[in-house]
């Protein structure tokens, strides 16, 4: 008997699937029963493929540079037509960050981060979501950030993009929820991934961060993956336009 978190028979596309949160999401969706299409700049490695296939589900690797608008449009078209009907689930997780004080933040960095973290997300969602609307079902989950709510330090481009992504989540939900398509986002807190290594390696900054997290630890990629599975599942059928923090209580502090 299927349960409220059962994704059997679904096909899920996950961007940024080569490591960190994206890799954990790919495996968690497979554990819930979905076949997975994993996308990253050079294509996910064998370790992710093996972990997904070990669950008994299929894994298809694809390569796409999210800073290349032409490549993103081609990926979006592929996913919108996948299997003749389009993927059932899109987890738009791929992203980037550039750390520079605002006064020195180059326009090249600004443009690159906005392209990858916001514009590429819209291009993917527009095509894949359009196919979902046509058939009357589907789920889209973006990876937002605590900096969808806060300002951060030395990451003006990233903060602007993640604020924009929160708004995009709500805008698409307003248009598509009545058509059977759920659009939500997760907002990871301080998760131990490559993107936060510079913070974890800074003893003073790491201590200050941990002191503010009520849960008392850095997050794990699997913590975020569980929230994504929920938002992709039938259990979240009436959840729309939400930006769900997965932050160990950071925002409540």
N, C-alpha and C positions, 0 to 999 in steps of 0.2 A: 504494500500500500504506500502511495506517495504521501510525503509529509509536507509541512508548510515551507520547508527549506530545500525541497527536492528540485533539482535542475535537470533531471534526466530528460534526454531528448532535445535539450537546448544546445545551441552553438554560441560560444562566447568569444568575442575578440577582445584582447587585452593589449594595449600599447605600453611601451616601456617594460616589456615582459622579460628582459634579459637578467634582471637582478632586483634586489631590494623588494619594495612593495609590489611591483608588477609581477615578479616571479612568484611571490607568496600568493598573490591573488589568482594567478593562473592555476596553481596547484590546488588552492582551496575550491575554486569553481569546479575543477575536475573531480575533487573528492565529493562534491555535492551532485555530481552526475553529468556535468556539461562537457562536451567536446570543446577544445580550445584552439583558437587561432592566436598565436603569440607574435607580436610585432615589436621590433626595436630597430635601432639605427643600422646595425649589421646583422640583425636576425638573432633571436635567442640561441644560446649554446645548447650543447647536448645535455648538460645537467638539468636544465629546465624541462627539456623534452622528455628525458628519462623519468623525471619526477611526476610529470603529468601522465605519461603512459603507464607508469606503475599503478595508477589508480584504475586502469582499465579503460580510460578514455583516450581519444585520439588527440594528437597535437600537430598543428601545421605551423611552421615558422615562416615569417615574412620579414623582409627588411624594408625600412622606410625611415628616411631622415625627416623629422618633423619640421626642420627649418627650411625645407625645400617645398615650396607651395605646390609645384607641379607633382612631386612625388606623393604628397599628402592627398591631393585630389585623385590621383590614380588609386591609392590605397582605399580611399573612401568609396570610390566606384566599385572596387573589387568586393569590399565588405557589404555594400548595399545590395550586390547581386549574388552574394555567396550562396552556392547550392541552389541557385535559381529563385531564391526568395529573400536572401539577406540574412545576416546573423541575427540571433534573437537577443543577444546581450552585447552591449559595447561598454567596456571599461576604459575610458580615455584617461590613462594614467601617466603616459609619457610626459616628461617635462625637463626643465633645466633651471639653473640658477647662476647668477653672476653677482659676486660680492665686491662692491666698491662703494665708498662714501658717495652720497648724492652729488656733491660738488665735482667729483671726478668721474662719475658714472658716464661712460662714453655713449654716444648715440648708437654706435654699432652694437654695444651690449644691450641697450634698451630695446632696439629693434629685434635683436635675436631672441631675447627672452619673451617679448610680446608675441612674436611669431610662433614660437614653440608652445608657450604656455597658455595662449589665448586664441590666436587666430587659427592655428592648426586644430584646436579642439572644436571650434565652430565648423570648420570645413568638414571634419569627420562626422560631427553630430548632424549637420544639415543633410548630408547624403544618406547616412545610415538611418537617422531618425525619419527622414522622408519615406524611406522604404518601410519602416515600421508603421508609420501612420497609414500607409496604403493598405497594409494587411491587418491593421488594427491591434497590434500587440508588439511589445518589446520593452526593454529597460536600458537606460543609459545612466552610467555612473561616472562622474568626473572625479579627479583627485584635486581637491582644493587644498587649503592649508589653514593653519592658525592665522596666517597673514592674509586670509580672506576677511578677518575680523580686526586685526591689529596692524600696526605699521612696520614693525621689525626695525632692524638696524643694518645699514649698509646694503640693503637689497631693494632699492626703489622700483626697479623694473619688475622684479618678482612679485612684490607686494601689489603693484598696480594690476598685474596680470591675474593674480589670484583673487583680488577683489572683483575684477571683471568676470572671472569664471563663476563666482558666486551669483552674480547678477544674471549671467547667461543661464545658469541652472534654473533660476526662477522664471526667467522669460520663456524658456522652452517648455517648462512644466505648465505654465499658463496656457500655452497654445496646444500642447499635445496630451495632457492628462485625460481630457474627455474623449480622446481618440484611442485610448488603450495603451498609451506609451508613457512609462514612468521615467522621469528625469530627476535625479538627485545627485548629491556629491558627498564624498567623505572629506573631512578636514583633518589630516594627520597632525598630531602634535610633534614633539621631539622624538623622532624614531631613529634608531641606530642604523643608518644607511650611509652610503657614500656621500650623499648630499650634506650630512651633518658631521662628517668626520672632522672637519676643521673646528667645529664647536666642541666636540668630544675630546679633541687633542689639546684644547686650551683648558688647563686645569681650573683656572678661576672661573671661566665662563661655564664650564660643565658643572661645577659646584653650584653656581648661582641658579642654573636651570633646574638642577635636581632639587634644590631647596624649595622651588616654587611648585613642583609637581606633587600633588597630594599622594599619588600612587607610589612615589619615592623611587622611580626608576625610569630609564629611557624606554620608549616604546619599542616593540618588536614589529617587524613587517607583518607577522601573522595576526597581530592585534587589529591591524587595519583590514586585512583580508577577510576576517570574520564579519566585519561591518559591511564590506562590499557584497559578500554572499547574501547577507540579509536583504540589502537593498535590491539585489537582483532576483530575489525569491518571491514566491507567491505570498509569503508572510508580509511583504511590504506593498501589497497591492494598493492600499489606500494611503501610501506615503508618497507625496509629490512635492517637488521644489524645496527639499530639505538639504541643508549643508550640515552634515552630521560630524561633530567633533569626535575624534578618537585621540584623546590627549592626556589621559591619566588624571583628568580633573583640572588641567591648567587654567582653562577659561573660567572655572568656577572659583578660583582662588582670589 
